[in-house]
Amino acid sequence: MPTVKFFATLRKATGEAGYQSSARSVAGVLKEVERRYGDGVSRYLRNVTVLVNGRHIGYLRGKRTRLEPGDEVSLFPPLAGG
């Protein structure tokens, strides 16, 4: 099973550092997160940065990136600052 990890305000919004996912793709993880944590988290998912095993999904197959047992999916909300 892939492990999903939350960072920054997304961690605070979910109340967890992460969980074990049953999803088989990045798109599946995002849908699963939205179902599991609801509207308070779904607003972060529109612009979330996703890494699979430390690699940005833009360099893989995007949301169609397949997941294998043992993979680590890291979700980073948009960051702002100055």
C-alpha positions as a printed Julia matrix, in Angstrom:
82×3 Matrix{Float64}:
   0.0    0.0     0.0
   1.28   3.51   -0.78
   1.88   5.91    2.08
   0.41   9.42    1.76
   2.19  12.19    3.68
   0.81  15.67    4.37
   2.9   18.81    4.83
   2.43  22.36    6.14
  -1.16  23.62    6.35
  -2.45  20.44    4.73
  -1.15  18.48    7.72
  -2.92  20.89   10.04
  -6.18  20.69    8.03
  -6.22  16.87    8.09
  -5.02  16.56   11.67
  -2.65  13.79   10.56
   0.87  13.44    9.23
  -0.32  10.81    6.75
  -2.02   7.47    6.2
  -1.84   4.21    4.24
  -3.74   4.5     0.96
  -5.51   1.88   -1.09
  -5.36   4.01   -4.27
  -3.54   2.77   -7.35
  -2.86   6.18   -8.94
  -2.19   9.77   -7.94
  -5.69  10.71   -9.14
  -7.07   8.0    -6.86
  -5.13   9.38   -3.9
  -6.5   12.88   -4.47
 -10.07  11.58   -4.67
  -9.51   9.44   -1.6
  -8.12  12.4     0.38
 -11.1   14.53   -0.6
 -13.58  11.83    0.48
 -11.7   11.08    3.68
 -11.17  14.67    4.9
 -13.97  16.66    3.22
 -14.35  20.27    2.17
 -11.82  21.65    4.64
  -9.07  19.86    2.73
 -10.46  19.84   -0.82
  -9.64  23.54   -1.29
  -5.93  22.73   -0.9
  -6.09  19.95   -3.47
  -6.78  22.31   -6.4
  -3.18  23.54   -6.38
  -1.41  20.83   -4.44
   2.15  19.85   -5.34
   2.48  16.07   -5.54
   5.68  14.06   -5.3
   5.89  10.29   -5.72
   9.02   8.84   -4.14
  10.54  12.33   -4.19
   9.8   13.01   -7.87
   7.34  15.67   -9.03
   4.45  14.06  -10.91
   5.04  16.53  -13.77
   8.12  14.44  -14.61
   6.18  11.19  -14.34
   2.69  10.61  -15.77
   0.92  13.4   -13.9
  -2.23  12.35  -12.08
  -2.17   9.1   -14.09
   1.04   8.04  -12.31
   0.53   4.47  -11.11
   1.33   3.61   -7.53
   2.9    0.44   -6.2
   3.0   -0.94   -2.66
   5.69   0.9    -0.71
   5.47   4.11   -2.77
   5.41   7.41   -0.88
   3.08  10.18   -2.05
   3.88  13.6    -0.58
   1.25  16.36   -0.75
   2.33  19.99   -0.36
  -0.26  22.78   -0.31
   0.44  26.06   -2.13
   2.92  28.16   -0.19
   2.99  31.93    0.11
   5.31  34.32    1.76
   7.67  37.12    1.21
